[in-house]
Structure formats: structure tokens, C-alpha cells
Amino acid sequence: MAKLVDKQYWMESIKIFSRLSVWIVFPVLIGALLGKWLDKKYNSSPRWFLIVIGLSFIISVVGLVKNTLEEYKKIEKRK
């Protein structure tokens, strides 16, 4: 029985880690690709790349904070 409880605990931790990691990887990856494409299209080398990366960073931070607070509330309800 103890092994089952431990496994469920770790599974929930991995799910939370995955949800939060998505907010780091995808906005930055999409921002980098979009920024490079815009720079290539408009021949404005680092300008669009830096703008889009900055926006993707802001989106990542907002998403991380929002999801972290939601997970924290779920944990507090369990106590």
C-alpha cells in the first residue's frame, strides 16, 4: 500500500513539473522562431527577434505565476 501512495505522489509531482515546464519551453521556442522569421522577412536583424523574445518571456512569466498559484491552491485544499 505504501508503494502505491508513493507512486501517486511522484506522478502528481511530474504532472505539475510538466505543466510548468511547458510555460518555459514553448513560448520561448515559438518566439525565437517567429523572431528569426520576422527579421529575415523584414531584414531587420536583431530587432524583431529581441521584441518577440521579450514578449514570450513576459507570457512565460505570467503563465508560470498563474499555474503555480493554481497548484498551490490545490495543495492547500488537500491539507
Buried (B, 14 or more C-beta within 10 A) or exposed (E): EEEEEEEEEEEBEEEBEEBBEBBBEBBBEEBBEBBBEBBEEEEEEEEBBEBBBEBBBEBBEEBBEEBBEEBEEEEEEEE
